[in-house]
Amino acid sequence: MLGFLRQGTAGFRLNCTRKILYNALVRSNLEYASVAWNPVYVVHSQRLEGIQRAFTRHLAFITQGVSHRSPYEHRLAFFKMNSLRSRRRDQDLVFLHGLVNGKIKCNELLERVTLTVPARIPRHPIKKLLPCLLPKCVYNAKFSASILKHVTKLYDLKWELRRGEILAEERGAIIVSNHRSSLDILGLFNIWELVDKLTVIAKKELMYAFPFGLMAYLSGIVFIE
């Protein structure tokens, strides 16, 4: 289809026309139902991205002001396009946001999303969605499950849900329960809620340094940057 598009638009003068045809004929097929099949491995993602790389290289070859040998990110910025990987990531986040907020009615998927809820009513309004409890994944097949993949991508982007809106937030690290630990057995795991502000500025290297590394192992936490 991409080769047909190149030959069919050889006499066109405007790149915007080529982009419209590319979005309608090529990119729409590459993104159809991507929430269900979004690849986990980088090699599969790069194969899909190679199609758009070839298209932007073709546009740069026939356009003045940008070289077809320039980096892929530079060509995307010049033609005001987003990578296919970032677009699939945004679609996953929109799907998860709609599922959590009731815009997508699917109880089978919603029951797999485990959220932590405060035991007591807080004095101040809750400003963020508390971290989801992710089960420990030994194999990639379990990690690549739909709900787990969307939740981990949510934290990887350092995003926050507030009053039904997605807001960007810069955080140093996020504490997520990974396995049952001695603090769980003793009923002292809620102590981490008292140091929630500490996780905003904590760094992975600092928290894993001795003796914090031993404390992290005993408490059963992992840090996602």
Summary of the structure (lengths in Angstrom):
residues: 225
radius of gyration: 22.2
end to end distance: 39.3
largest distance: 73.6
contacts: 531
relative contact order: 0.08
helix: 52%
strand: 8%
